[in-house]
Amino acid sequence: MTAAVLMPASVDEAVDMLNSSPGARILAGGTDYMVEVNYGHAKPKSVVSLRALDALRVWRRDGDTLELGSGIRFADIQTSELAKLVPALAQAARTIGSPQIRNAATIGGNVATASPAGDGLPVLFAMEAVVNVAGVHGRRALPINEFITGVKRTALGPGELIVSISVPVASGPQEFLKVGRRNAMVIALANLALIVDGDRRKVACALGSVGPTIIRCDEAEGLVARKVNWDRMRLDDPQVYQDFGELCANSARPINDHRATADYRRHAIAVLASRALMRTL
Ligand SMILES: Cc1cc2nc3c(=O)[nH]c(=O)nc-3n(C[C@H](O)[C@H](O)[C@H](O)COP(=O)(O)OP(=O)(O)OC[C@H]3O[C@@H](n4cnc5c(N)ncnc54)[C@H](O)[C@@H]3O)c2cc1C
């Protein structure tokens, strides 16, 4: 059976197509979805391809908010002007798959897949990103922690698509770190994003691959926010690096699986968190 491939020329047309073809699936870069199709896990009657939708590939800055079109590819994020505005997202982008994958894989696809190991997600959770969605009833915006509801589950309704993702522009250092079984082309055993926002005097840390969804580390964040010398943007007490790592590891809820044990993942988080804090503050 072959699937009909629909090519909308606008977001509104994409929404119309999704709603007039029940069961139609969205295709962006295809790096997750085509794996499902190739393994026979998905047998779509029709597919709405977003590839020709240039409107989804643009980004714009409005004051302190950056709006990233859902069709922006990780290859676009890792080197462009965006890499200066959201350096942790660029770091995450550089770890995703291979150059071929990054040339196709989109940020919207990473969010919609909602894998606990998705490398873009810890950065978006730490930045408290907002997911902007379009559907027949108009547009709505959801905080990312409400948009992603579980392992590969989202709050996206039938016939809806992600138009863009909004993040604040933070004034301070950022870091993304990932551990896998190899150095490249690897699914994360643990990943972590740390965002320091000097203007808002805020520290945000999010963990991936160590729970059903991305986990924020409230206690660890609070510890650092209290200990930072915000005027000099530095930490004077070296004990904080270790304590931060341990608190982040305590927030993790990893499982044992064929890739790693829960204990290894918790240990990896402690190391990544301390290292990220040393690099940022
Ligand atoms: C070899 C290989 C290596 C990989 N390595 C990594 C890695 O290191 N890190 C990582 O995080 N991921 C990795 N991935 C997974 C994948 O590349 C990413 O998750 C990617 O961001 C998916 O984006 P896409 O545009 O290809 O999505 P697609 O495959 O086109 O779509 C994925 C899902 O999202 C839905 N979707 C896509 N766009 C939208 C939208 N705008 N609105 C609503 N729903 C939408 C689709 O219907 C589908 O269900 C890898 C995949 C492969 C094949």
The ligand as an ORCA input file, in Angstrom:
! r2SCAN-3c Opt
* xyz 0 1
  C      20.486      7.489     12.782
  C      19.705      8.395     13.690
  C      20.369      9.041     14.710
  C      19.666      9.881     15.578
  N      20.347     10.500     16.576
  C      19.677     11.294     17.434
  C      20.378     11.931     18.485
  O      21.587     11.790     18.650
  N      19.652     12.722     19.318
  C      18.308     12.916     19.182
  O      17.703     13.652     19.954
  N      17.622     12.314     18.187
  C      18.279     11.508     17.321
  N      17.593     10.882     16.319
  C      16.143     11.059     16.237
  C      15.676     12.184     15.289
  O      16.672     12.535     14.356
  C      15.254     13.456     16.038
  O      14.301     13.186     17.035
  C      14.698     14.511     15.070
  O      14.680     15.757     15.718
  C      13.307     14.215     14.532
  O      12.947     15.274     13.667
  P      12.338     15.026     12.206
  O      12.148     16.354     11.582
  O      13.161     14.070     11.447
  O      10.943     14.365     12.608
  P      10.046     13.338     11.774
  O      10.692     12.016     11.740
  O       9.616     13.929     10.485
  O       8.781     13.292     12.749
  C       8.892     12.733     14.038
  C       7.516     12.770     14.717
  O       7.156     14.116     14.977
  C       5.959     14.455     14.266
  N       6.179     15.824     13.790
  C       7.247     16.284     13.089
  N       7.140     17.616     12.915
  C       6.005     18.003     13.523
  C       5.351     19.263     13.695
  N       5.840     20.408     13.201
  N       4.189     19.285     14.389
  C       3.673     18.150     14.918
  N       4.219     16.927     14.784
  C       5.389     16.864     14.091
  C       5.799     13.415     13.171
  O       4.445     13.184     12.822
  C       6.405     12.198     13.850
  O       5.450     11.607     14.715
  C      18.263     10.048     15.424
  C      17.601      9.397     14.366
  C      18.305      8.585     13.513
  C      17.588      7.881     12.396
*
